Amino acid sequence: MPEIAFEENYVDVKFIKRVLGFESVRRVQQLTQDGVLNTCEVKVGGRKASRYDLFPSVISYIKYLKARLRRHKVILKNKRLSRRCRQRLISKVQKQKWRK
């Protein structure tokens, strides 16, 4: 993690939790572990602490949500297609039964 001087736009995990609307800090930690959110080392009162850069964190989370929505739409589209294929197959089988 790069070391930088503390500025106002570097916030702690509790602040990010409130901004992104999570119930607990655990979800922020999970997103950090998954690489969605990034932390950096800042000096706070003479010691180093992990902080989130506010604006890039919010933008990263929005990108994550958009990508997740796209994946969900593809999954739904594939489910609809497979449902249609099953319906066609069922109708073909039923037609063959009626012909016999």
C-alpha positions, 0 to 999 in steps of 0.5 A: 500500500502506498504511504501518503499524508492524511487528507480529508478525503481519506476516510476510515472503514466506518465512514465508508460503511455509512456512505455505501449504506452497509449495516456493518463494516464486514461488508466493506472488509469483504469488498476490500478482500475481493479487490473492489475497494482499495486502502492506502496507508496514511499517517494519523497522529504519528502512526500509520493507519489504513484508510479509504480514498473516498471518491475512488472507493465510491466510483469503484463500488458503482462500477462493481454494481454495474458489472454485477447487474450486467452479469445478472441480466445475462444470467436472466437472459440465458434462463429465459432462453433455456426456458423457451428451449424447454417449452419448444422441446415439450411442445415437439414431444407433445405433437409427436405423441398426438401423431401416434 
